[in-house]
């Protein structure tokens, strides 16, 4: 009996050993440990730090003992005299802004998607390509362009173009606060709705709508009862995607809101941490994470419970275009005007701003290249040289490119391994765990995710030294934050590779490393290139994620833009913004030529 039990144990151990030795199991376990370290542990550390005294808290309470447990910060945020200003008002501003942006971005993106996929509008393919450009441009560039156009003299500083030429001071509600924030972010985020809805509309068989017409239904009835129900999942997804993004964005609310004390949760987090009240910032960040996660969860539940409609089956498919008739060219004019306002006009305004020698004077006599190639003049910007001669800006440009390339390459390769582990271990608990955990960073708004890493890596953790102030920490947070994109691209690429290719090489005696290097990687790299490109563009224009983590040694172009705008050197901030756009576009063109993949 004892011998039989030993034999059973030996067999089970042998099976376990063979199971663990499978390449995709080893990769899954390693990825699980990695994802736990870069996603879950920072979250746990932030929760812990919200319940302890910090060294700067002695200003708030005489009983503060740094390092000891306390619920003081939670009481201070949730139930004190400052709750209204620190929590309730920023929370209301964040929610109202996110809702407004989601609504208007949905309207603009949906109308544009319908015009470019379901009508006979001229130049549809070219316009569809250009329609994604507003998202490629950083959101805060639209904010800076808005200030260039509508800045007034009530807050102080130089006036904008409107007041300069018309001698009329725009009201504060037009220059700053809720209205310009919602408008500029709506222009930035409508490509989300456009992309999602375009894919959904293009898959609808026109015969469904034509059947309604044959039965006597009006056009509005067909849209309401046939077309609209088919695209509701795409509409909900785009609304929630935009809402979760707008909820945690930092740059635009800071530039357009702070002059009139219009604070959101993201700007309040920044203010709390920079004012050395980190626990308050962590609590607000946790609330931001909770709200964003809840909204995305509700979206998944709603879509999961909706009745599904099959629009593509084995009977063939036909998509006919709706003739616009007399409205064709007015619609074309509106689409072109939208793209000019959202892409060309902001860049023109910023370039114009960079050429003004004295801020607020937009005459031709005031044009100069000082802020581009000037050697520096003590009368302007404390004598700093133009951005193409300025050592600090050149170093920041190198940091930005190095950071974007590092994050794109490393997160891209991790994404390929995630794809391999998930696809090879499909329908197993281990693979499902990997897939779910790597998606978690998407639920966390950028500035809150940066706060997670600030909480974790400001102190030594066992053998790991304090990483704050290092390039490694900034790169690590960018890699972790972008894993949902590269992981999804990796899964998509792996699903296109048949198992028989790897199995044939295994039968031929090839080791796993050889199979991966010679078969899997070459076949998947092109499919995963979209993830590389997306990460490069995202990191090059990233501000919210890294604003709490950069130091003078690790400054990037985006944080230099923030610094100059804070100091009132608008020519420098505008010039750097234009430089960022040029680098992003060049990077996109190079990657498109290399891999024939593009996101624009």
VEXPA-188106 format. One line per field, with one value per residue (C-alpha): residue in three letters; residue number from 1; x, z, y. Coordinates in Angstrom, 2 decimals. Layout:
N
mardo [ALA_...] $
sevex [NUM_...] $
xx [X_...] $
zz [Z_...] $
yy [Y_...] $
***
This chain:
600
mardo [UNK_UNK_UNK_UNK_UNK_UNK_UNK_UNK_UNK_UNK_UNK_UNK_UNK_UNK_UNK_UNK_UNK_UNK_UNK_UNK_UNK_UNK_UNK_UNK_UNK_UNK_UNK_UNK_UNK_UNK_UNK_UNK_UNK_UNK_UNK_UNK_UNK_UNK_UNK_UNK_UNK_UNK_UNK_UNK_UNK_UNK_UNK_UNK_UNK_UNK_UNK_UNK_UNK_UNK_UNK_UNK_UNK_UNK_UNK_UNK_UNK_UNK_UNK_UNK_UNK_UNK_UNK_UNK_UNK_UNK_UNK_UNK_UNK_UNK_UNK_UNK_UNK_UNK_UNK_UNK_UNK_UNK_UNK_UNK_UNK_UNK_UNK_UNK_UNK_UNK_UNK_UNK_UNK_UNK_UNK_UNK_UNK_UNK_UNK_UNK_UNK_UNK_UNK_UNK_UNK_UNK_UNK_UNK_UNK_UNK_UNK_UNK_UNK_UNK_UNK_UNK_UNK_UNK_UNK_UNK_UNK_UNK_UNK_UNK_UNK_UNK_UNK_UNK_UNK_UNK_UNK_UNK_UNK_UNK_UNK_UNK_UNK_UNK_UNK_UNK_UNK_UNK_UNK_UNK_UNK_UNK_UNK_UNK_UNK_UNK_UNK_UNK_UNK_UNK_UNK_UNK_UNK_UNK_UNK_UNK_UNK_UNK_UNK_UNK_UNK_UNK_UNK_UNK_UNK_UNK_UNK_UNK_UNK_UNK_UNK_UNK_UNK_UNK_UNK_UNK_UNK_UNK_UNK_UNK_UNK_UNK_UNK_UNK_UNK_UNK_UNK_UNK_UNK_UNK_UNK_UNK_UNK_UNK_UNK_UNK_UNK_UNK_UNK_UNK_UNK_UNK_UNK_UNK_UNK_UNK_UNK_UNK_UNK_UNK_UNK_UNK_UNK_UNK_UNK_UNK_UNK_UNK_UNK_UNK_UNK_UNK_UNK_UNK_UNK_UNK_UNK_UNK_UNK_UNK_UNK_UNK_UNK_UNK_UNK_UNK_UNK_UNK_UNK_UNK_UNK_UNK_UNK_UNK_UNK_UNK_UNK_UNK_UNK_UNK_UNK_UNK_UNK_UNK_UNK_UNK_UNK_UNK_UNK_UNK_UNK_UNK_UNK_UNK_UNK_UNK_UNK_UNK_UNK_UNK_UNK_UNK_UNK_UNK_UNK_UNK_UNK_UNK_UNK_UNK_UNK_UNK_UNK_UNK_UNK_UNK_UNK_UNK_UNK_UNK_UNK_UNK_UNK_UNK_UNK_UNK_UNK_UNK_UNK_UNK_UNK_UNK_UNK_UNK_UNK_UNK_UNK_UNK_UNK_UNK_UNK_UNK_UNK_UNK_UNK_UNK_UNK_UNK_UNK_UNK_UNK_UNK_UNK_UNK_UNK_UNK_UNK_UNK_UNK_UNK_UNK_UNK_UNK_UNK_UNK_UNK_UNK_UNK_UNK_UNK_UNK_UNK_UNK_UNK_UNK_UNK_UNK_UNK_UNK_UNK_UNK_UNK_UNK_UNK_UNK_UNK_UNK_UNK_UNK_UNK_UNK_UNK_UNK_UNK_UNK_UNK_UNK_UNK_UNK_UNK_UNK_UNK_UNK_UNK_UNK_UNK_UNK_UNK_UNK_UNK_UNK_UNK_UNK_UNK_UNK_UNK_UNK_UNK_UNK_UNK_UNK_UNK_UNK_UNK_UNK_UNK_UNK_UNK_UNK_UNK_UNK_UNK_UNK_UNK_UNK_UNK_UNK_UNK_UNK_UNK_UNK_UNK_UNK_UNK_UNK_UNK_UNK_UNK_UNK_UNK_UNK_UNK_UNK_UNK_UNK_UNK_UNK_UNK_UNK_UNK_UNK_UNK_UNK_UNK_UNK_UNK_UNK_UNK_UNK_UNK_UNK_UNK_UNK_UNK_UNK_UNK_UNK_UNK_UNK_UNK_UNK_UNK_UNK_UNK_UNK_UNK_UNK_UNK_UNK_UNK_UNK_UNK_UNK_UNK_UNK_UNK_UNK_UNK_UNK_UNK_UNK_UNK_UNK_UNK_UNK_UNK_UNK_UNK_UNK_UNK_UNK_UNK_UNK_UNK_UNK_UNK_UNK_UNK_UNK_UNK_UNK_UNK_UNK_UNK_UNK_UNK_UNK_UNK_UNK_UNK_UNK_UNK_UNK_UNK_UNK_UNK_UNK_UNK_UNK_UNK_UNK_UNK_UNK_UNK_UNK_UNK_UNK_UNK_UNK_UNK_UNK_UNK_UNK_UNK_UNK_UNK_UNK_UNK_UNK_UNK_UNK_UNK_UNK_UNK_UNK_UNK_UNK_UNK_UNK_UNK_UNK_UNK_UNK_UNK_UNK_UNK_UNK_UNK_UNK_UNK_UNK_UNK_UNK_UNK_UNK_UNK_UNK_UNK_UNK_UNK_UNK_UNK_UNK_UNK_UNK_UNK_UNK_UNK_UNK_UNK_UNK_UNK_UNK_UNK_UNK_UNK_UNK_UNK_UNK_UNK_UNK_UNK_UNK_UNK_UNK_UNK_UNK_UNK_UNK_UNK_UNK_UNK_UNK_UNK_UNK_UNK] $
sevex [1_2_3_4_5_6_7_8_9_10_11_12_13_14_15_16_17_18_19_20_21_22_23_24_25_26_27_28_29_30_31_32_33_34_35_36_37_38_39_40_41_42_43_44_45_46_47_48_49_50_51_52_53_54_55_56_57_58_59_60_61_62_63_64_65_66_67_68_69_70_71_72_73_74_75_76_77_78_79_80_81_82_83_84_85_86_87_88_89_90_91_92_93_94_95_96_97_98_99_100_101_102_103_104_105_106_107_108_109_110_111_112_113_114_115_116_117_118_119_120_121_122_123_124_125_126_127_128_129_130_131_132_133_134_135_136_137_138_139_140_141_142_143_144_145_146_147_148_149_150_151_152_153_154_155_156_157_158_159_160_161_162_163_164_165_166_167_168_169_170_171_172_173_174_175_176_177_178_179_180_181_182_183_184_185_186_187_188_189_190_191_192_193_194_195_196_197_198_199_200_201_202_203_204_205_206_207_208_209_210_211_212_213_214_215_216_217_218_219_220_221_222_223_224_225_226_227_228_229_230_231_232_233_234_235_236_237_238_239_240_241_242_243_244_245_246_247_248_249_250_251_252_253_254_255_256_257_258_259_260_261_262_263_264_265_266_267_268_269_270_271_272_273_274_275_276_277_278_279_280_281_282_283_284_285_286_287_288_289_290_291_292_293_294_295_296_297_298_299_300_301_302_303_304_305_306_307_308_309_310_311_312_313_314_315_316_317_318_319_320_321_322_323_324_325_326_327_328_329_330_331_332_333_334_335_336_337_338_339_340_341_342_343_344_345_346_347_348_349_350_351_352_353_354_355_356_357_358_359_360_361_362_363_364_365_366_367_368_369_370_371_372_373_374_375_376_377_378_379_380_381_382_383_384_385_386_387_388_389_390_391_392_393_394_395_396_397_398_399_400_401_402_403_404_405_406_407_408_409_410_411_412_413_414_415_416_417_418_419_420_421_422_423_424_425_426_427_428_429_430_431_432_433_434_435_436_437_438_439_440_441_442_443_444_445_446_447_448_449_450_451_452_453_454_455_456_457_458_459_460_461_462_463_464_465_466_467_468_469_470_471_472_473_474_475_476_477_478_479_480_481_482_483_484_485_486_487_488_489_490_491_492_493_494_495_496_497_498_499_500_501_502_503_504_505_506_507_508_509_510_511_512_513_514_515_516_517_518_519_520_521_522_523_524_525_526_527_528_529_530_531_532_533_534_535_536_537_538_539_540_541_542_543_544_545_546_547_548_549_550_551_552_553_554_555_556_557_558_559_560_561_562_563_564_565_566_567_568_569_570_571_572_573_574_575_576_577_578_579_580_581_582_583_584_585_586_587_588_589_590_591_592_593_594_595_596_597_598_599_600] $
xx [0.00_2.84_4.66_1.53_1.18_4.83_4.28_1.24_3.24_6.09_3.69_2.01_5.37_6.53_3.39_3.82_7.47_6.57_3.78_6.01_8.76_6.49_7.78_4.48_3.99_7.45_6.79_3.37_4.84_7.65_5.18_2.87_5.68_6.73_3.18_2.60_5.72_4.98_1.18_-0.16_2.67_2.70_-1.05_-0.70_2.15_0.05_-2.83_-0.37_1.19_-2.22_-2.46_0.88_2.40_4.97_7.80_5.98_2.86_4.24_2.89_-0.62_-0.59_1.68_1.00_2.41_5.05_6.55_6.13_3.39_-0.19_-2.93_-6.31_-5.79_-5.38_-8.58_-10.53_-8.97_-9.97_-13.39_-14.76_-13.16_-13.46_-11.30_-13.26_-15.29_-12.27_-9.88_-12.27_-15.85_-15.26_-12.37_-14.40_-17.43_-15.20_-13.56_-16.86_-18.56_-15.53_-15.24_-18.97_-18.89_-15.84_-17.31_-20.61_-19.19_-16.40_-19.09_-21.21_-18.28_-16.71_-20.03_-21.03_-17.57_-17.56_-20.95_-19.91_-16.62_-17.88_-21.55_-21.88_-20.52_-18.52_-15.53_-11.95_-13.22_-10.02_-7.74_-10.04_-10.28_-6.48_-6.35_-9.18_-6.85_-4.28_-5.96_-5.19_-1.55_-1.14_-0.75_-3.91_-2.14_-1.08_-4.73_-4.79_-1.71_-3.15_-6.39_-4.44_-2.56_-5.88_-8.11_-5.88_-7.10_-5.46_-7.67_-5.41_-2.19_0.54_0.44_-2.86_-3.92_-4.41_-8.14_-7.68_-4.64_-6.46_-10.00_-9.09_-11.76_-10.96_-12.56_-14.54_-12.89_-15.37_-14.13_-10.43_-10.19_-12.09_-14.74_-15.72_-12.27_-11.19_-14.21_-13.89_-10.16_-10.34_-13.35_-11.29_-8.46_-10.55_-13.13_-10.81_-11.60_-15.26_-14.37_-12.12_-14.44_-17.60_-16.02_-15.15_-18.67_-20.44_-18.30_-19.37_-23.12_-24.71_-26.58_-29.31_-30.55_-31.24_-32.55_-35.07_-36.43_-36.78_-38.66_-41.10_-41.76_-39.63_-38.36_-34.64_-34.81_-36.73_-34.10_-31.30_-33.13_-34.32_-31.72_-28.42_-28.27_-28.86_-26.11_-23.49_-24.51_-21.63_-19.12_-20.78_-20.70_-17.10_-16.00_-17.95_-16.40_-12.94_-13.13_-14.61_-11.87_-9.15_-10.59_-11.16_-7.46_-5.87_-3.59_-2.01_-5.08_-6.98_-3.82_-3.04_-6.65_-8.04_-5.42_-5.50_-9.13_-8.68_-10.68_-9.17_-9.81_-8.75_-5.63_-4.47_-5.34_-3.19_-0.28_-0.81_-0.94_2.22_4.26_3.19_4.62_1.29_1.74_-0.87_-3.61_-2.43_-2.44_-6.00_-7.23_-5.36_-7.05_-10.42_-9.56_-8.59_-11.82_-14.02_-12.25_-12.32_-16.01_-16.94_-15.07_-16.59_-20.10_-19.37_-18.28_-21.39_-23.72_-22.14_-21.99_-25.71_-26.83_-28.48_-26.03_-26.72_-24.89_-24.12_-21.48_-22.34_-21.72_-24.26_-22.05_-21.87_-22.63_-22.07_-23.71_-23.11_-25.81_-25.97_-25.73_-27.13_-27.01_-25.45_-22.32_-20.15_-21.46_-20.65_-17.20_-16.65_-17.60_-15.28_-12.36_-13.07_-13.09_-9.71_-8.23_-9.46_-8.27_-4.91_-3.64_-4.88_-3.31_0.07_-0.12_-1.01_1.85_4.38_3.20_3.63_7.19_8.11_6.92_9.84_7.70_4.71_1.32_2.55_1.52_2.59_4.99_7.60_7.76_8.62_11.95_13.74_15.30_13.44_14.47_18.10_18.99_22.14_20.28_19.47_19.27_16.17_14.20_13.63_16.59_19.01_18.24_19.28_16.79_15.56_17.89_20.91_19.74_21.69_18.89_16.26_18.52_19.15_15.40_14.82_17.33_15.69_12.29_13.47_15.46_12.48_10.02_12.29_13.10_9.45_8.31_10.91_10.77_7.00_6.64_8.73_7.00_3.74_4.90_5.68_2.28_0.66_2.58_1.70_-1.99_-2.55_-0.61_-2.33_-5.78_-8.68_-6.39_-6.52_-2.86_-3.22_-6.42_-4.67_-1.83_-4.29_-6.34_-3.39_-1.61_-4.84_-4.95_-2.71_-5.33_-7.82_-5.54_-5.41_-1.94_-1.22_-2.58_-0.32_2.64_1.66_1.70_5.32_6.26_4.88_6.76_10.17_11.03_12.54_14.75_12.86_15.08_17.90_16.25_17.57_15.40_14.74_13.23_15.18_16.48_15.77_15.04_11.98_10.52_11.08_9.59_6.36_5.99_6.55_4.06_1.40_1.55_1.49_-2.27_-1.62_1.42_-0.07_-3.22_-1.12_0.96_-2.13_-3.54_-0.26_0.05_-3.50_-2.49_0.34_-0.68_0.49_1.64_4.61_6.10_5.12_6.90_10.13_9.81_9.50_12.60_14.49_14.66_14.93_12.33_14.77_15.50_11.81_11.02_13.93_13.58_9.79_7.61_9.42_9.80_6.14_4.78_6.99_5.17_1.77_3.02_4.56_1.33_1.84_5.44_4.30_1.46_3.75_6.40_3.84_2.14_5.39_6.76_3.75_3.23_2.88_0.31_2.12_5.60_5.01_5.45_8.54_10.88_13.78_16.16_18.29_15.40_13.38_11.65_10.30_6.79_7.89_10.05_6.92_5.15_8.04_8.29_4.52_4.48_7.24_5.39_7.85_5.12_7.40_9.61_6.68_5.07_8.33_8.95_5.37_5.89_9.14_7.30_4.76_7.55_9.38_6.15_5.26_8.79_8.79_5.45_6.64_9.85_7.99_5.42_8.17_9.95_6.94_4.20_2.12_0.59_-1.91_-2.56] $
zz [0.00_0.92_-2.27_-4.29_-2.66_-3.41_-7.02_-7.26_-5.79_-8.20_-11.18_-10.05_-9.50_-12.92_-14.53_-12.66_-13.73_-17.36_-17.15_-15.68_-18.23_-21.10_-22.57_-22.43_-18.76_-17.81_-19.68_-18.03_-14.54_-15.22_-16.67_-13.72_-11.30_-13.43_-13.70_-9.98_-9.30_-11.72_-11.28_-8.03_-5.59_-6.40_-5.80_-2.42_-1.46_-2.27_-0.12_2.72_2.35_2.60_6.16_7.51_8.61_6.27_7.12_5.71_7.76_10.84_9.27_9.45_12.93_15.93_16.77_13.45_13.85_10.44_9.61_12.13_11.29_11.05_9.46_9.71_5.95_5.11_7.67_6.33_2.73_3.38_6.40_7.25_6.44_3.32_1.89_-0.40_-1.95_-2.00_-2.96_-3.82_-6.16_-8.09_-8.27_-9.69_-12.15_-13.26_-13.76_-15.56_-17.79_-18.66_-19.40_-21.58_-23.51_-23.99_-25.27_-27.79_-28.93_-29.50_-31.60_-33.71_-34.14_-34.94_-37.57_-39.14_-39.13_-40.87_-43.51_-44.30_-44.29_-45.33_-47.77_-51.18_-49.74_-52.01_-50.88_-48.18_-47.93_-47.58_-45.06_-43.04_-42.76_-41.69_-39.18_-36.78_-36.66_-33.82_-31.49_-32.62_-31.58_-27.78_-26.09_-24.34_-27.73_-28.39_-24.97_-25.73_-29.13_-27.43_-25.05_-27.99_-29.59_-26.65_-23.70_-22.04_-19.83_-16.79_-15.39_-16.30_-18.86_-22.61_-24.49_-27.23_-30.93_-30.62_-28.15_-30.02_-33.33_-32.13_-28.95_-27.11_-23.98_-24.16_-21.04_-18.59_-19.39_-22.99_-22.19_-19.26_-17.33_-18.23_-21.75_-23.40_-21.58_-22.88_-26.38_-26.81_-25.34_-27.52_-30.57_-29.29_-28.45_-31.24_-33.23_-30.63_-31.63_-35.28_-35.32_-33.33_-35.10_-38.56_-38.05_-36.83_-39.62_-42.34_-41.23_-41.54_-44.58_-46.51_-47.34_-43.77_-44.27_-47.79_-46.49_-44.18_-47.08_-49.14_-46.25_-46.25_-43.29_-43.29_-43.20_-39.61_-38.57_-40.21_-38.42_-35.10_-35.29_-37.50_-37.78_-34.27_-32.37_-34.43_-33.45_-29.79_-28.50_-30.43_-29.20_-25.57_-25.84_-27.37_-24.74_-21.85_-23.43_-23.83_-20.36_-18.64_-20.55_-20.00_-16.31_-15.52_-18.06_-16.58_-19.07_-20.59_-17.30_-15.75_-18.53_-19.04_-15.55_-13.04_-14.00_-12.76_-10.02_-11.92_-10.36_-11.32_-9.45_-11.60_-11.02_-7.31_-7.10_-8.63_-6.28_-3.19_-4.02_-5.10_-1.90_0.11_1.20_-0.59_1.40_0.21_-3.38_-2.96_-1.58_-4.51_-6.90_-5.36_-5.86_-9.46_-9.98_-8.33_-10.49_-13.73_-12.95_-12.02_-15.23_-17.39_-15.43_-15.96_-19.67_-19.89_-18.00_-20.23_-23.45_-22.12_-21.37_-24.63_-27.25_-30.05_-33.74_-36.46_-39.42_-41.21_-42.01_-44.76_-47.18_-48.61_-47.73_-49.49_-48.35_-50.48_-49.98_-49.10_-51.70_-50.09_-53.09_-52.60_-49.17_-50.57_-50.87_-47.77_-45.83_-47.44_-46.42_-42.80_-42.62_-44.09_-41.74_-38.76_-39.73_-40.30_-36.89_-35.09_-36.82_-38.96_-37.01_-33.63_-35.29_-37.20_-34.02_-32.09_-34.86_-34.94_-31.17_-31.41_-33.87_-31.67_-30.06_-27.48_-26.20_-27.04_-30.11_-33.26_-35.82_-38.64_-37.17_-34.04_-35.84_-34.96_-34.94_-31.55_-29.80_-32.47_-33.37_-31.26_-29.12_-26.20_-25.12_-21.48_-22.30_-23.15_-21.12_-18.82_-21.73_-22.71_-26.23_-28.88_-28.68_-31.45_-29.56_-25.99_-24.26_-21.75_-24.48_-26.67_-23.71_-23.04_-26.71_-26.45_-23.21_-24.93_-27.95_-25.78_-23.46_-26.32_-28.08_-24.86_-23.83_-27.35_-27.84_-24.36_-23.92_-27.50_-26.83_-23.50_-25.43_-27.82_-24.87_-23.35_-26.64_-26.82_-23.23_-23.57_-26.98_-26.23_-22.87_-24.06_-21.69_-18.76_-15.46_-15.71_-19.17_-18.17_-15.10_-17.22_-19.66_-16.92_-14.94_-17.92_-18.71_-15.23_-16.07_-18.59_-15.74_-13.94_-15.16_-16.09_-13.21_-10.70_-12.18_-11.85_-8.22_-7.65_-8.74_-6.82_-3.67_-4.25_-5.47_-3.41_-0.79_-0.85_-1.16_0.04_-2.50_-4.87_-4.29_-4.38_-8.08_-7.91_-10.13_-12.44_-16.11_-15.27_-13.19_-15.90_-18.48_-16.19_-15.62_-19.37_-20.14_-17.51_-18.51_-22.18_-21.70_-22.43_-25.96_-26.77_-25.06_-27.16_-30.32_-29.33_-28.80_-32.17_-33.90_-32.22_-33.15_-36.79_-36.44_-36.84_-34.23_-36.94_-37.80_-34.32_-33.99_-37.24_-36.09_-32.70_-34.42_-36.43_-33.15_-32.86_-29.33_-28.13_-28.29_-31.92_-32.74_-31.17_-32.81_-36.30_-36.63_-34.02_-33.70_-37.47_-38.08_-35.14_-35.25_-38.14_-36.61_-33.29_-34.95_-34.51_-30.75_-31.08_-33.05_-30.68_-27.64_-29.30_-30.17_-26.76_-24.77_-26.95_-26.03_-22.50_-19.70_-17.16_-16.51_-15.86_-14.48_-10.88_-11.63_-13.68_-12.20_-13.84_-15.02_-16.60_-18.11_-21.39_-24.03_-22.60_-19.08_-20.48_-22.21_-18.86_-17.13_-19.66_-19.75_-15.95_-16.10_-18.75_-21.58_-24.05_-27.09_-25.74_-24.72_-28.14_-30.01_-28.04_-28.71_-32.44_-32.16_-30.41_-33.23_-35.85_-34.04_-33.66_-37.34_-38.49_-36.19_-37.60_-41.21_-40.54_-38.82_-41.62_-44.20_-42.19_-41.43_-43.68_-40.52_-39.42_-36.96_-39.10] $
yy [0.00_2.36_1.44_2.23_5.65_6.44_5.45_7.74_10.62_9.95_9.94_13.17_14.83_13.71_15.13_18.40_18.62_17.96_20.52_23.21_22.52_23.53_26.84_28.69_27.66_28.95_32.19_32.55_32.12_34.61_37.11_36.64_37.49_40.47_41.80_41.35_43.43_46.27_46.44_44.99_45.75_49.51_49.60_47.86_50.21_53.27_52.02_51.44_54.91_56.56_55.19_56.38_59.68_61.23_63.62_66.66_65.93_67.64_70.84_69.39_67.87_68.15_64.51_63.29_60.59_59.72_56.04_55.27_54.24_56.87_57.50_61.26_61.72_59.84_61.89_65.07_64.28_62.74_64.59_67.90_71.59_71.20_68.26_70.50_72.20_69.24_66.43_67.31_70.23_68.58_65.36_67.18_69.03_65.78_63.97_66.85_67.38_63.68_63.46_66.57_65.39_61.91_63.31_65.78_63.44_60.79_63.15_64.36_60.91_59.18_61.73_61.59_57.77_57.66_60.19_58.44_54.83_54.88_57.78_58.79_61.70_62.56_61.75_59.40_57.35_60.38_62.04_58.81_58.75_62.41_61.94_60.09_62.91_64.89_61.99_61.82_65.47_65.74_66.99_69.85_71.26_72.07_73.76_75.85_76.79_77.85_80.11_81.59_82.46_83.46_84.37_87.56_90.19_89.59_86.86_88.62_88.14_88.64_88.67_86.28_86.83_87.57_90.42_91.75_92.15_93.00_94.88_92.91_90.93_87.46_86.53_84.15_81.35_81.43_81.71_79.32_76.68_74.15_75.27_75.33_72.15_70.21_71.65_71.00_67.49_66.64_67.59_65.40_62.31_62.09_59.74_57.03_57.05_57.45_54.36_52.10_53.16_53.05_49.39_48.66_50.57_49.04_45.53_46.20_44.57_47.26_44.78_45.05_48.75_48.25_45.70_48.37_50.80_48.19_47.75_51.49_52.58_56.16_56.92_58.13_55.00_52.76_54.59_54.35_50.73_48.98_50.87_52.31_49.02_47.35_49.94_50.46_48.25_50.38_53.58_52.42_51.31_54.62_56.59_54.66_54.74_58.50_58.97_56.96_58.81_62.29_61.55_61.31_63.64_66.27_68.69_70.33_70.85_72.27_74.75_75.89_75.38_76.47_80.20_80.35_77.72_75.11_71.99_68.38_65.26_64.93_68.50_68.19_65.04_66.94_69.87_67.64_65.70_68.74_70.52_67.60_66.13_62.80_60.86_63.24_62.76_58.98_58.99_61.08_58.78_55.73_57.38_58.12_54.47_53.28_55.53_54.61_50.88_51.00_52.78_50.25_47.34_48.74_49.06_45.41_44.27_46.28_45.04_41.48_41.43_43.02_40.89_40.17_40.76_38.85_41.12_39.03_35.42_32.93_34.37_37.05_40.70_43.97_47.51_50.17_53.90_56.38_59.18_62.62_64.48_68.23_67.80_66.15_69.25_71.07_67.87_67.75_71.37_70.61_67.59_69.52_72.44_70.06_68.62_72.07_73.26_70.12_69.61_72.46_75.50_74.51_73.96_77.26_79.12_77.54_78.23_81.83_82.04_80.73_83.50_86.39_88.19_89.96_87.92_89.37_91.27_89.38_91.98_91.13_93.50_91.32_88.09_86.48_83.12_83.86_81.04_78.54_79.28_82.32_82.27_83.80_87.32_88.37_90.44_87.28_84.11_84.84_84.58_80.98_79.97_78.83_75.27_74.05_75.48_74.96_72.13_71.48_71.12_68.99_66.70_66.55_65.67_62.84_61.67_61.67_59.70_57.28_56.82_56.27_53.77_51.91_51.66_50.71_47.96_46.42_46.60_45.35_42.25_41.64_41.92_39.18_36.90_37.73_36.82_33.54_32.58_33.49_31.88_28.67_28.28_29.29_28.57_27.77_29.63_30.59_32.13_33.92_35.34_36.69_38.26_39.90_41.26_42.81_44.69_46.30_49.31_50.40_50.87_53.33_56.96_58.16_60.53_57.97_55.28_57.64_58.23_54.44_54.27_57.39_55.77_52.52_53.60_56.68_54.36_51.30_47.98_45.15_44.79_47.31_50.84_53.95_54.54_58.02_60.37_57.64_57.08_53.44_54.37_56.62_53.87_51.23_53.16_53.79_50.11_48.96_51.47_50.45_46.67_46.48_47.80_45.68_42.63_42.88_43.36_40.31_38.15_39.22_38.42_34.99_34.02_34.31_31.75_28.13_25.60_23.21_25.45_25.18_21.52_20.63_22.25_20.54_17.16_18.04_18.43_22.24_23.61_26.11_29.04_28.18_27.79_31.13_32.95_31.46_30.97_32.66_35.99_36.71_35.83_37.84_40.93_42.54_41.97_43.37_46.41_48.38_48.05_49.31_52.36_53.15_53.00_55.18_57.86_57.63_57.94_60.76_62.92_61.58_64.13_62.90_59.60_60.98_64.48_63.25_61.14_63.32_65.26_67.77_64.82_62.93_65.78_65.07_67.44_67.23_68.13_70.95_72.25_72.16_73.92_76.77_77.26_77.55_80.16_82.18_81.47_80.60_80.86_78.09_75.86_76.30_75.62_72.42_71.31_71.75_69.78_66.93_66.74_66.66_63.83_61.82_62.20_61.31_58.27_57.17_57.57_55.61_52.78_52.71_52.35_49.63_47.47_48.80_49.23_52.48_53.86_56.94] $
***
